[in-house]
Amino acid sequence: MEQYTVTGMSCAACSARVEKAVSAIPGVSMCSVSLLTNSMGVEGNVPPAEIIKAVENAGYGAALKGTGPSEKAVASNANEDMLIDRETPVLKKRLFASLGFLIVLMYFSMGHMMWGWPVPVFFEHNHVAMGILQLLLAGIVMVINQKFFINGWKGLLHRAPNMDTLVAMGSAASFLYSVYALFAMTDAQVKGDMAGVMSYMHEFYFESAAMILTLITVGKMLEARSKGKTTDALKSLMKLAPKTAVVLQDGVEKEVSIDQVKKGDIFIVRPGENIPVDGIVLEGTSAVNEAALTGESIPVDKTAGDQVSAATLNQSGFLKCEASRVGEDTTLSQIIQMVSDAAATKAPIAKVADKVSGIFVPAVIAIAVITMIVWLLAGQTFGFALARGISVLVISCPCALGLATPVAIMVGNGMGAKHGIMFKTAVSLEETGKMQIVVLDKTGTITCGEPKVTEILPNDGHTAEELLGWAYALERKSEHPLAKAILAYGKEKNMDEMEVDDFQALPGNGLMATVNESVLYGGNLTFIQTKAEVSLLMKKRAEKLAEEGKTPLFFVKDGVLLGIIAVADVIKEDSPQAVKELQNMGIHVVMLTGDNERTAKAIGAQAGVDEVIAGVLPDGKEQVIRKLQKKGKVAMVGDGINDAPELTRADMGIAIGAGTDIAIDAADVVLMKSRLSDVPAAIRLSRATLKNIHENLFWAFFYNVIGIPLAAGIWIPVFGWKLNPMFGAAAMSLSSFCVVSNALRLNFFKMYDAGKDKKIKMKKIEEEEKMTRTMKIEGMMCPHCEARVKKCLEALPEVEMAEVSHTSGTAVVTLHAEVADDVLKKAVEAQDYPVVSIE
């Protein structure tokens, strides 16, 4: 996506006009314009010059982001440029200058005429001079705020009227009618018609012309300041990135600008300093606080070979690192770019406001003209009718409509980034909260992803320390993942390292080695029973461990059973709580795994999930997601690497534990930490953002629905309610400010607080009646056998899914079309597994 800076936009009608102009270019596949950040994201194969020309032809300015010489070198300069508040200082100067002249104007027009405040003698009885003074003061305020007129008339000339057009028309109409009244009053004074002079004096609207412009400027300034606060989370991230780095050049430490650091450079980070770029630790150990990127407050220990990221804080030790990613490739820059891209995209709900904005301004101008005509036909004076028309023009606010969605999206995205939750697009931020089913991959999502020792059960006559010591010696030369768990546990317990000889790994069975002339064996029950006698008690213990989803490893020394060490991929501490929170939100939680059914059900029971789908091969997981999508919207949570097909297939792909690798293409949402509690937090934040958008849109529509009829004067015959154009302008200026301020409330949202969770209404979908067959199969001995049978059955076109268990010797086959039993039997027996019966 190419990003551009767009200038000259003042309201939603402007952004809609730019979007329409660029989308019309052949070759542009997607265009999204953000009024909030004055930016535009374009996808397609079109030269930038052509896009810029289309924007200029529409009456606005555009420039490609990051085209300056320094911007390419310095990480995220284009984004920093986007976040700099240039509007507020300019608007502040305009406001103070306007107020200075407006106060004088109001003193003469309102203070003297209504309350008799003293004025110089020259003006006391010279009404023409008083009128000319008001004309000059109002004219000066109009010149100060000339931008409204330039942008407004430019929009009108390009047949794309905007908010500035409404303001310019309202102010100009007030001023021109007042000029006419001034000339008419002068003529009456020349003729000596004092009654006519006093009558025309009350037809002056010079103060309204100036007041409208000043009040709109007040609103614009408040809006600009509030818009600036929506990006506070990103600004705080950018401030953490150091501007310099200490690099080793020819063995000498040298402080250089951050943009001079290149990939492969060696840099030094001392305690208390922020790490300048992403790198790999070469020397030193330290605790690094990564809260800036992941939201995790507990420091992470770093040693040689570990990765470090820019903007993280080195807390305790001296680190010597090699730069691996610099400039716009650092994790920090990718986070900023991701949030920036999300801001440049549009949420589906924003399209409603866009459609209204496209016709809003012409409709308001038409309503203003009709209002004037109706009041003139009703017998009112031209001044009265004009005041009603001007009120309609200045009270209408397309700005509030245009800002309702993007401000909430920006604040929501910033809040997510602050806590290590990255929404790639505005669509993903809006849709995540609508998920009805959450599918969790087991390994690395619910569990830690690394086997750990859970129990040590020595046989009679042996101690736990003796069992662990011999197991530690045997497993030291093994490369098996389960061996690593025993080695890690042994190191933790400071076990002695005994040398082993004649080590042999026996695939599918176990290990064998000799230590000090003693023969050691390790492996599963089937293998160990051929080497030593296993008591009924130990067999029952092993069976119980297996039912709990643990792998029992048996160890034998010189023909005698030493005992059992249980190893398992344990669930994360926060997994049960996260699952419970998802269920409290009304979400159906499914665990999806390739493990055998017994292990899967044990883990599922510990986590508390609603449904366990086990024995699914990697290529079958996508099919399971398709099936679940028939029941509701599905979010798939996985590590983003092995689960890419399922993440892509699901309605919402959530990659967990991404760490520094946040650019996972398959995922819509990236969770930088490995905590499952971030999944309900992301859903909570999405729901809060969507609720905020609904509030903003309601206010924007409600304001206009109430304000325009009031300004047009439809309540005058009933209640006598009449709106002065000045109050209309004040209401308009406050409406956008209210919308932006409401969005800023999201900054105080507690995304990890489950106390206010509400269950969503699940749409009940009647499941089609499924046909099932239960096959009794002999000869299956292990999970590998299960996988072979499952694969051959699911290869049949009529079979939707097969759940195979080697322990019960069954295969439950779900069909979506009728198939003969002989076909099922033939497919299984072709794999050399006899089929006893099919029910």
C-alpha positions in Angstrom: 0.0 0.0 0.0 1.4 3.4 -1.0 0.6 6.2 1.4 0.1 9.8 0.5 -0.4 13.0 2.5 -3.5 14.9 1.3 -4.0 18.7 2.0 -7.0 20.9 1.8 -9.6 18.5 3.2 -12.0 20.0 5.8 -14.8 17.4 6.2 -16.1 14.0 5.2 -17.4 15.4 1.9 -13.8 16.3 1.0 -12.4 12.8 1.8 -15.3 11.2 -0.1 -14.5 13.4 -3.2 -10.8 12.5 -3.1 -11.6 8.8 -2.7 -14.0 8.9 -5.6 -11.5 10.7 -7.8 -8.6 8.3 -7.1 -10.8 5.2 -7.3 -11.8 6.2 -10.8 -8.2 5.8 -12.1 -7.8 2.6 -14.1 -5.5 0.3 -12.2 -6.4 1.4 -8.7 -7.7 -1.6 -6.8 -8.3 0.1 -3.5 -8.3 3.7 -2.2 -9.0 4.8 1.4 -8.8 8.4 2.6 -8.5 9.3 6.3 -9.8 12.7 7.3 -8.3 12.2 10.8 -4.7 11.9 9.6 -5.1 13.7 6.3 -3.6 10.6 4.6 -4.6 8.3 1.8 -3.7 4.6 1.2 -3.7 3.4 -2.4 -3.3 -0.1 -3.8 -2.8 -0.9 -7.4 -0.3 -0.5 -10.3 -0.5 3.2 -10.9 2.3 5.8 -11.0 2.3 8.2 -8.0 2.3 11.2 -10.4 -1.0 10.1 -11.9 -2.6 9.7 -8.4 -1.4 13.1 -7.3 -2.7 14.7 -10.5 -6.2 13.2 -9.9 -6.2 14.6 -6.3 -5.2 18.0 -7.6 -7.9 17.9 -10.3 -10.4 17.3 -7.5 -9.3 20.5 -5.9 -6.9 19.2 -3.2 -3.2 18.7 -2.8 -1.3 15.4 -2.4 2.3 14.2 -1.9 3.8 10.7 -1.6 4.8 9.9 2.0 8.5 9.2 2.8 9.9 10.7 -0.4 12.2 13.1 1.3 15.9 12.1 1.5 16.0 11.9 5.3 12.6 10.1 5.6 13.8 7.0 3.8 16.8 6.8 6.1 15.2 7.4 9.4 12.8 4.8 10.7 9.1 5.9 10.7 9.8 9.5 9.8 6.8 9.5 7.5 4.7 8.4 10.4 6.2 10.9 12.8 5.4 13.5 10.2 1.8 12.3 10.1 1.5 12.7 13.9 2.9 16.2 14.2 0.1 18.6 15.1 0.5 21.4 12.6 -3.1 22.5 12.6 -3.5 23.7 16.2 -0.7 26.4 16.2 -2.1 27.9 13.0 -5.7 27.8 14.1 -4.7 29.3 17.5 -3.1 32.3 15.7 -6.2 32.8 13.6 -8.5 32.5 16.6 -6.7 35.1 18.7 -6.5 37.5 15.8 -10.2 37.0 15.0 -11.2 37.4 18.6 -9.4 40.7 18.9 -11.4 42.3 16.1 -14.6 40.4 16.9 -14.7 41.9 20.5 -14.5 45.4 19.1 -17.2 44.6 16.5 -19.5 43.1 19.2 -19.0 46.2 21.4 -20.2 48.5 18.7 -22.9 46.3 17.2 -24.4 44.7 20.3 -23.0 46.6 23.3 -23.9 50.1 22.1 -27.1 49.4 20.2 -28.7 47.0 22.7 -27.3 48.1 26.1 -26.2 51.7 25.4 -22.5 51.2 26.1 -20.6 54.5 25.4 -18.9 55.1 22.1 -16.9 58.1 20.7 -19.1 61.1 20.0 -18.3 60.8 16.3 -20.3 57.6 16.1 -23.1 58.7 18.6 -25.5 59.9 15.9 -23.6 59.0 12.7 -25.2 55.7 11.9 -23.5 55.4 8.5 -20.1 55.7 10.1 -21.1 53.0 12.6 -22.2 50.8 9.7 -18.9 51.4 7.9 -16.9 50.6 11.0 -18.7 47.3 11.4 -18.2 46.5 7.7 -14.4 47.1 8.1 -14.1 45.0 11.3 -16.1 42.1 9.8 -14.1 42.3 6.6 -10.8 42.0 8.6 -12.1 38.9 10.4 -13.1 37.4 7.0 -9.6 38.1 5.6 -8.0 36.4 8.6 -10.3 33.4 8.0 -9.9 33.5 4.2 -9.1 29.7 4.1 -12.8 28.9 4.6 -13.7 31.0 1.4 -10.8 29.7 -0.7 -11.5 26.0 0.1 -15.2 26.5 0.0 -15.4 28.2 -3.4 -12.8 25.8 -4.8 -15.0 22.9 -3.7 -18.0 24.6 -5.3 -16.1 25.1 -8.6 -15.1 21.4 -8.7 -18.8 20.5 -8.0 -17.7 19.0 -4.7 -19.1 21.4 -2.0 -17.8 20.7 1.5 -18.1 22.1 5.1 -16.1 25.1 4.2 -18.6 25.8 1.4 -21.4 25.9 3.9 -19.5 28.2 6.3 -18.3 30.5 3.5 -21.9 30.8 2.0 -23.4 31.5 5.5 -20.8 34.2 6.3 -20.8 35.7 2.8 -24.6 35.9 2.7 -24.6 37.7 6.1 -21.9 40.1 5.0 -23.4 40.9 1.5 -26.9 41.4 2.9 -25.5 43.7 5.5 -23.6 45.7 2.8 -26.9 46.1 1.0 -28.6 47.3 4.2 -25.7 49.8 4.8 -26.2 51.3 1.3 -30.0 51.4 1.7 -29.6 53.1 5.2 -27.2 55.7 3.6 -29.8 56.4 1.0 -32.5 56.8 3.7 -30.3 59.1 5.7 -29.7 61.3 2.6 -33.4 61.5 2.1 -33.9 62.3 5.8 -35.9 59.2 6.4 -34.9 58.5 10.1 -37.4 55.7 10.5 -35.9 54.0 7.5 -32.4 54.5 8.9 -33.3 52.8 12.2 -35.1 50.0 10.4 -32.0 49.2 8.3 -29.8 49.4 11.3 -31.5 46.3 12.7 -30.9 44.5 9.4 -27.1 44.5 9.9 -25.6 41.0 10.2 -21.9 42.0 10.2 -21.4 40.6 13.7 -23.0 37.3 12.5 -20.6 37.0 9.5 -17.6 37.5 11.8 -19.0 35.4 14.7 -19.7 32.4 12.5 -16.1 32.3 11.2 -14.6 32.8 14.7 -16.8 30.1 16.4 -16.1 27.6 13.6 -12.4 28.3 14.1 -12.8 27.7 17.9 -14.4 24.3 17.0 -11.7 23.5 14.5 -9.0 24.2 17.0 -10.6 22.1 19.7 -11.1 19.3 17.2 -7.5 19.6 16.0 -6.2 19.3 19.6 -8.4 16.4 20.3 -7.4 14.7 17.1 -3.8 15.1 18.2 -4.5 13.2 21.4 -5.9 10.2 19.5 -2.3 9.3 18.5 -0.8 9.7 22.0 -0.1 6.0 22.2 2.0 6.1 19.0 3.7 9.3 20.0 4.9 7.8 23.3 6.3 4.8 21.3 8.2 7.1 19.0 9.7 9.0 21.8 11.2 5.8 23.1 13.3 5.3 20.0 16.8 6.7 20.6 18.1 9.3 18.1 21.7 8.1 18.5 23.6 4.8 18.9 27.0 3.9 20.2 28.7 1.9 17.4 32.1 0.1 17.5 34.2 1.3 14.6 37.8 -0.2 14.4 37.5 -1.1 18.1 36.6 2.4 19.1 33.2 3.4 20.5 31.6 6.2 18.4 28.2 7.9 18.9 26.4 8.2 15.6 22.9 9.3 14.4 20.4 6.4 14.3 20.1 6.7 10.5 23.8 6.0 10.1 23.5 2.5 11.7 23.6 -0.2 9.1 22.8 -3.9 9.2 25.8 -5.8 10.6 27.2 -2.9 12.6 28.3 -3.7 16.2 26.6 -1.5 18.8 27.0 -1.1 22.6 24.1 -0.6 25.0 24.8 0.3 28.7 22.4 -0.1 31.6 19.6 2.4 31.6 19.9 3.1 27.9 17.3 2.2 25.2 18.3 -0.2 22.5 18.6 1.8 19.3 17.9 -0.9 16.6 16.9 -4.5 16.4 19.9 -6.8 16.9 21.4 -10.1 18.2 23.3 -10.1 21.5 27.0 -11.1 20.9 28.3 -10.5 24.5 26.9 -9.8 27.9 23.8 -10.6 29.9 21.0 -8.3 31.0 17.3 -7.9 31.9 15.5 -6.0 29.1 12.2 -4.3 29.7 10.1 -4.9 26.5 6.9 -3.2 27.9 7.1 -0.5 25.1 6.5 -3.1 22.5 4.7 -6.0 24.1 3.0 -4.4 27.1 4.7 -7.1 29.3 6.1 -5.3 32.4 8.3 -8.2 33.6 11.9 -7.8 32.2 13.2 -10.5 29.9 16.6 -12.0 30.5 18.9 -11.7 27.4 22.2 -13.6 26.8 24.4 -14.2 23.8 22.4 -15.3 20.8 19.1 -13.7 21.9 17.3 -11.0 19.9 16.7 -7.5 21.2 14.4 -4.8 19.8 14.6 -1.1 19.2 13.0 1.1 21.9 13.2 -1.6 24.6 15.1 -0.6 27.8 18.3 -2.3 28.9 18.0 -2.4 32.7 20.9 -4.1 34.3 23.8 -5.3 32.2 26.3 -4.3 29.5 25.3 -5.6 26.0 27.3 -5.9 22.8 25.0 -6.5 19.8 25.0 -6.9 16.1 22.4 -4.9 14.2 20.0 -7.2 12.4 17.1 -4.8 11.4 17.5 -1.1 11.0 15.4 1.9 9.8 11.9 1.0 8.7 12.6 -2.8 9.2 12.7 -2.6 13.0 9.9 -4.1 15.1 9.0 -0.6 16.3 8.7 0.8 12.8 6.6 -2.2 11.7 4.2 -1.6 14.7 3.9 2.1 13.7 3.5 1.2 10.1 0.8 -1.3 10.9 -1.2 1.2 13.0 -0.7 3.8 10.3 -1.9 1.4 7.6 -4.9 0.5 9.8 -5.7 4.2 10.1 -5.5 4.5 6.3 -8.1 1.7 5.8 -11.9 2.1 6.3 -14.1 0.0 8.6 -17.3 -1.3 7.0 -19.4 0.8 9.3 -17.7 4.0 8.0 -19.2 3.4 4.6 -22.6 4.4 5.9 -21.2 7.8 6.9 -19.4 8.1 3.6 -22.5 7.6 1.6 -24.4 10.3 3.6 -21.4 12.7 3.4 -21.3 12.5 -0.4 -24.8 14.0 -0.7 -25.0 15.9 2.6 -23.6 19.3 1.6 -25.7 19.7 -1.6 -28.8 18.6 0.4 -28.1 21.2 3.1 -27.7 24.0 0.5 -31.0 22.9 -1.1 -32.7 22.9 2.4 -31.3 26.4 3.1 -32.7 27.8 -0.2 -36.1 26.1 0.3 -36.2 27.5 3.9 -35.7 31.1 2.6 -38.3 30.7 -0.1 -40.9 29.2 2.3 -40.4 32.1 4.8 -40.6 34.7 2.0 -43.8 33.1 0.8 -45.1 33.1 4.4 -44.8 36.9 4.3 -41.7 37.4 6.4 -39.0 40.0 5.5 -36.0 39.1 3.4 -33.7 39.6 6.4 -35.7 37.2 8.5 -35.8 34.5 5.8 -32.0 35.0 5.2 -31.3 34.5 8.9 -33.1 31.2 8.8 -31.2 30.1 5.6 -27.9 31.1 7.1 -28.7 29.2 10.3 -29.3 26.0 8.3 -26.0 26.4 6.5 -23.9 27.0 9.6 -25.5 24.5 11.9 -25.1 21.5 9.6 -22.0 19.4 10.3 -20.6 16.9 7.9 -17.4 16.9 9.9 -18.9 15.0 12.8 -20.1 12.3 10.4 -16.6 12.0 8.8 -14.8 11.8 12.1 -17.2 9.4 13.9 -15.4 6.2 12.8 -11.7 7.1 12.1 -11.1 8.8 15.5 -12.4 5.7 17.4 -10.4 3.4 15.1 -7.2 5.4 15.7 -7.6 5.4 19.5 -8.6 1.7 19.6 -5.5 0.8 17.4 -3.2 2.9 19.6 -4.6 1.2 22.8 -4.0 -2.2 21.2 -0.5 -1.3 20.1 0.3 -0.1 23.7 -0.6 -3.6 25.0 1.0 -5.7 22.3 -2.2 -6.3 20.3 -1.9 -5.3 16.7 -5.0 -4.9 14.4 -3.8 -4.9 10.8 -6.8 -3.1 9.4 -9.8 -1.1 10.5 -11.9 -4.1 9.3 -10.1 -6.5 11.7 -10.6 -4.0 14.6 -14.4 -3.8 13.9 -15.0 -7.5 13.2 -13.0 -9.2 16.0 -15.7 -8.4 18.5 -18.3 -10.1 16.4 -16.7 -13.6 16.6 -19.0 -16.3 17.8 -16.6 -19.3 17.8 -12.9 -19.2 18.8 -10.8 -22.1 17.7 -7.6 -22.5 19.7 -4.6 -24.5 18.4 -3.3 -26.7 21.3 0.4 -26.5 21.0 1.9 -23.1 21.8 -1.6 -21.5 22.2 -3.3 -23.3 25.1 0.0 -25.0 26.1 3.5 -23.7 26.5 4.7 -25.6 23.4 7.6 -27.1 25.2 7.4 -30.5 27.1 8.2 -30.3 30.8 8.6 -32.9 33.5 5.4 -33.1 35.6 5.9 -36.2 37.8 8.7 -38.5 38.9 7.4 -41.9 40.1 10.2 -44.2 41.4 9.6 -47.9 41.6 9.7 -49.7 45.0 13.3 -49.8 46.3 14.4 -46.7 44.3 14.5 -42.9 45.0 13.3 -40.1 42.8 16.9 -38.7 42.8 18.3 -42.0 41.6 15.7 -42.3 38.9 16.3 -38.8 37.6 20.1 -39.3 37.7 20.1 -42.4 35.5 17.4 -40.9 33.2 19.5 -37.6 32.9 22.6 -39.6 31.9 20.7 -41.6 29.3 18.9 -38.7 27.7 21.9 -36.5 27.3 22.7 -37.8 23.9 19.1 -37.9 22.7 17.7 -35.3 20.2 14.1 -36.1 21.0 11.9 -33.2 22.3 10.9 -35.3 25.4 14.6 -35.8 26.2 15.0 -32.0 26.3 12.4 -31.8 29.0 14.3 -34.3 31.2 17.6 -32.5 30.5 16.2 -29.1 31.5 14.7 -30.6 34.7 18.0 -32.3 35.5 20.0 -29.1 35.1 17.6 -27.3 37.3 18.2 -29.9 40.0 22.0 -29.8 39.4 22.3 -33.5 38.6 25.8 -35.0 38.0 26.8 -35.5 34.3 27.7 -39.2 33.9 29.4 -40.3 30.6 27.5 -42.9 28.6 28.8 -45.4 26.1 27.3 -47.3 23.2 24.3 -44.9 23.0 21.6 -46.1 20.6 18.3 -44.4 19.7 15.7 -47.0 18.7 13.1 -45.3 16.6 9.5 -45.8 17.9 10.8 -47.7 20.9 13.3 -45.8 23.1 17.0 -45.5 24.0 19.8 -47.7 25.1 23.3 -47.0 26.6 25.9 -48.3 29.0 27.1 -46.4 32.0 29.9 -47.8 34.2 29.1 -51.3 32.8 25.5 -50.9 33.7 22.9 -51.2 30.8 20.2 -48.5 30.7 17.0 -48.5 28.7 14.4 -45.8 28.4 11.1 -45.7 26.4 7.4 -46.6 26.2 5.7 -49.4 28.1 5.6 -51.8 25.1 9.4 -51.5 24.7 10.3 -51.6 28.4 8.2 -54.7 29.0 10.7 -56.6 26.8 13.6 -55.5 29.0 12.2 -55.7 32.6 9.1 -56.7 34.5 6.6 -53.9 35.0 4.2 -54.3 38.0 0.4 -53.9 37.6 0.6 -50.8 39.9 3.1 -49.1 37.6 1.0 -50.0 34.6 -2.0 -48.4 36.2 0.0 -45.3 37.1 1.1 -45.0 33.5 -2.4 -45.4 32.3 -3.6 -42.7 34.6 -0.8 -40.3 33.4 -1.8 -41.0 29.8 -5.4 -40.2 30.5 -4.2 -36.8 31.9 -2.5 -36.1 28.6 1.0 -36.9 29.8 3.6 -39.2 28.3 5.0 -41.8 30.7 8.6 -42.6 30.1 9.9 -45.9 31.7 13.6 -46.3 32.7 15.4 -49.7 33.4 18.8 -50.4 34.8 20.3 -53.8 34.5 16.9 -55.4 33.9 15.2 -53.7 36.9 12.6 -51.0 36.5 13.7 -47.7 38.1 10.4 -46.0 37.7 8.4 -43.6 35.5 9.1 -39.9 34.5 6.0 -38.2 33.2 6.5 -35.5 30.5 3.8 -33.2 29.1 3.3 -30.0 27.2 1.7 -28.2 30.2 -1.0 -25.6 29.7 -0.1 -21.9 30.3 -1.1 -20.4 33.6 -3.6 -18.0 32.1 -5.2 -20.4 29.6 -8.2 -21.6 31.9 -9.0 -18.1 32.9 -8.8 -16.8 29.3 -11.1 -19.7 28.1 -13.6 -18.9 30.9 -13.6 -15.2 29.9 -14.3 -16.1 26.3 -17.2 -18.3 27.4 -18.6 -15.5 29.6 -18.7 -13.3 26.4 -21.0 -15.9 24.9 -18.3 -17.4 22.7 -18.1 -21.1 21.9 -14.4 -22.2 22.5 -13.0 -25.1 20.5 -9.6 -26.8 20.8 -8.2 -28.1 17.6 -5.2 -30.5 17.6 -3.4 -33.3 15.8 -2.8 -35.1 19.0 -4.7 -38.4 19.9 -8.1 -38.0 21.4 -7.1 -39.1 24.9 -4.3 -36.5 25.3 -6.5 -33.8 23.7 -9.4 -34.4 25.9 -7.2 -34.3 29.0 -5.7 -30.9 27.9 -9.2 -29.7 26.9 -10.6 -30.6 30.3 -7.8 -28.7 32.1 -8.3 -25.6 29.9 -12.1 -25.9 30.2 -13.0 -25.6 26.5 -16.5 -26.4 25.2 -15.4 -28.8 22.4 -12.3 -30.8 21.5 -11.5 -31.8 17.9 -8.6 -34.2 18.0 -6.5 -36.2 15.5 -6.8 -33.6 12.8 -3.8 -33.6 10.4 -2.4 -30.2 9.3 -4.1 -30.4 5.9 -7.5 -31.2 7.6 -7.6 -28.2 9.9 -8.8 -25.9 7.2 -11.7 -28.3 6.5 -12.7 -28.2 10.2 -12.7 -24.4 10.1 -15.0 -24.5 7.1 -17.4 -26.8 9.0 -17.4 -24.5 12.0 -18.2 -21.5 9.9 -21.6 -23.0 9.1 -22.4 -22.4 12.8 -21.2 -18.8 13.1 -18.3 -16.4 12.7 -15.0 -18.2 13.5 -11.7 -16.8 14.9 -8.7 -19.1 14.7 -5.9 -18.5 17.2 -2.5 -20.1 16.3 1.2 -19.3 16.1 0.9 -17.9 12.6 3.5 -20.2 11.1 2.2 -23.8 11.1 -1.4 -22.5 11.2 -1.2 -20.2 8.1 -4.0 -22.0 6.1 -6.4 -22.1 9.0 -5.7 -18.4 9.9 -6.4 -17.4 6.4 -9.6 -19.5 6.1 -11.1 -18.3 9.4 -13.2 -15.1 9.5 -10.5 -13.7 11.8 -7.0 -15.0 12.0 -5.2 -14.3 15.3 -1.5 -15.0 15.6 -0.3 -15.4 19.2 3.2 -15.1 20.5 4.6 -13.3 17.5 7.2 -11.5 19.6 9.4 -9.4 17.2 8.0 -11.1 14.1 4.8 -9.2 13.8 4.6 -9.1 10.0 2.6 -12.4 9.8 0.7 -12.3 6.5 -1.9 -14.9 7.3 -3.1 -13.1 10.5 -5.6 -10.3 10.8 -4.7 -9.6 14.4 -1.2 -10.2 15.8 -0.6 -10.7 19.6 3.0 -10.0 20.4 2.9 -11.9 23.8 2.2 -15.6 24.3 -0.6 -14.9 26.8 -3.9 -16.4 25.8 -5.6 -13.7 27.9 -4.8 -11.2 25.1 -7.5 -13.0 23.0 -10.5 -11.9 25.2 -8.7 -8.6 25.6 -8.6 -8.1 21.8 -12.3 -9.0 21.5 -13.2 -6.7 24.4 -11.3 -3.8 22.8 -13.0 -4.4 19.5 -16.4 -4.4 21.1 -15.7 -1.2 23.0 -14.4 0.5 19.8 -17.5 -0.5 17.8 -19.8 0.7 20.6 -17.9 4.0 20.6 -18.3 4.3 16.8 -22.1 3.7 17.2 -22.2 6.4 19.8 -20.3 8.8 17.6 -22.5 8.1 14.5 -25.7 8.4 16.6 -24.5 11.8 17.9 -23.5 13.0 14.5 -26.8 11.9 12.9 -29.0 13.0 15.9 -27.3 16.4 16.0 -28.1 17.1 12.3 -31.6 15.7 12.5 -32.5 17.9 15.5 -30.4 21.0 14.5 -31.4 21.5 10.9 -35.2 21.7 11.5 -34.6 24.0 14.5 -32.4 26.3 12.4 -34.9 26.3 9.5 -37.5 27.6 12.0 -40.2 24.9 11.8 -40.8 25.3 15.6 -41.4 29.0 15.4 -45.2 28.7 14.8 -45.5 26.1 17.5 -43.1 27.1 20.4 -41.7 30.3 19.1 -38.2 28.8 19.0 -35.9 30.8 16.8 -32.1 30.1 16.3 -29.7 33.0 15.8 -27.1 32.1 13.1 -24.3 32.8 15.7 -25.7 30.0 18.0 -26.0 27.7 15.0 -22.2 28.2 14.3 -21.5 27.6 18.0 -23.4 24.3 17.9 -21.6 23.2 14.7 -18.2 23.9 16.2 -19.0 21.9 19.3 -20.4 18.8 17.5 -17.1 17.6 16.0 -15.4 18.3 19.3 -18.0 16.2 21.1 -17.4 13.3 18.7 -13.6 13.4 19.1 -13.8 13.8 22.9 -16.1 10.7 23.1 -13.6 8.7 21.1 -10.8 9.7 23.5 -12.7 8.0 26.3 -11.4 4.7 24.8 -8.0 5.7 26.3 -9.4 4.9 29.7 -10.9 1.5 28.7 -9.6 -1.4 30.7 -9.3 -4.2 28.2 -8.2 -6.8 30.7 -11.2 -6.2 33.0 -13.7 -9.0 32.5 -16.2 -7.6 35.0 -18.4 -5.9 32.4 -18.4 -8.6 29.8 -21.7 -9.2 28.1 -22.8 -12.3 26.2 -23.4 -11.8 22.5 -26.6 -13.2 21.0 -25.5 -16.3 19.1 -27.5 -16.8 15.9 -28.8 -20.3 16.1 -28.1 -22.2 12.9 -29.8 -25.5 12.3 -27.2 -28.1 11.6 -27.8 -30.3 8.6 -28.4 -33.9 9.6 -25.1 -35.8 9.4 -24.6 -39.5 8.6 -22.1 -41.3 10.7 -20.5 -44.8 10.6 -18.6 -46.4 13.5 -15.9 -48.8 12.3 -14.3 -51.4 14.5 -10.7 -51.8 13.4 -7.9 -54.1 14.5 -4.1 -53.7 14.4 -3.8 -50.0 15.3 -1.0 -49.7 17.9 0.0 -46.0 18.0 -0.9 -42.4 16.8 0.9 -43.1 13.6 -1.5 -45.9 12.8 -4.4 -43.5 13.7 -3.0 -41.0 11.2 -2.8 -43.5 8.4 -6.4 -44.7 8.8 -7.7 -41.1 9.2 -5.9 -40.0 6.0 -7.2 -42.9 3.9 -10.8 -42.4 5.1 -10.8 -38.6 4.6 -9.4 -39.1 1.1 -12.8 -40.5 0.1 -15.0 -37.7 -1.4 -18.1 -38.7 0.6 -16.3 -38.5 4.0 -16.3 -35.1 5.8 -14.3 -36.1 8.8 -12.9 -39.2 10.5 -12.2 -39.5 14.3 -9.8 -42.4 14.8 -8.6 -43.9 18.2 -6.0 -46.7 18.4 -6.8 -47.2 22.1 -10.5 -48.0 21.5 -9.8 -49.5 18.0 -12.6 -47.4 16.4 -13.0 -44.9 13.6 -16.1 -42.6 13.7 -16.7 -41.4 10.2 -18.9 -38.4 9.4 -20.4 -38.4 5.9 -22.0 -35.7 3.8 -23.1 -38.2 1.2 -24.1 -41.9 1.2 -21.3 -44.4 0.7 -21.2 -48.2 0.7 -19.7 -50.0 3.7 -17.5 -52.0 1.3 -15.9 -48.8 0.1 -14.9 -47.7 3.6 -13.7 -51.3 4.5 -11.6 -51.5 1.3 -10.0 -48.1 2.0 -8.9 -49.2 5.5 -7.8 -52.7 4.7 -5.7 -51.4 1.9 -3.5 -50.0 4.7 -3.3 -53.5 6.2 -5.7 -52.9 9.1 -8.5 -55.5 9.3 -12.1 -54.1 9.7 -14.2 -56.2 12.1 -17.5 -54.4 11.8 -19.2 -51.2 10.5 -22.3 -49.8 12.3 
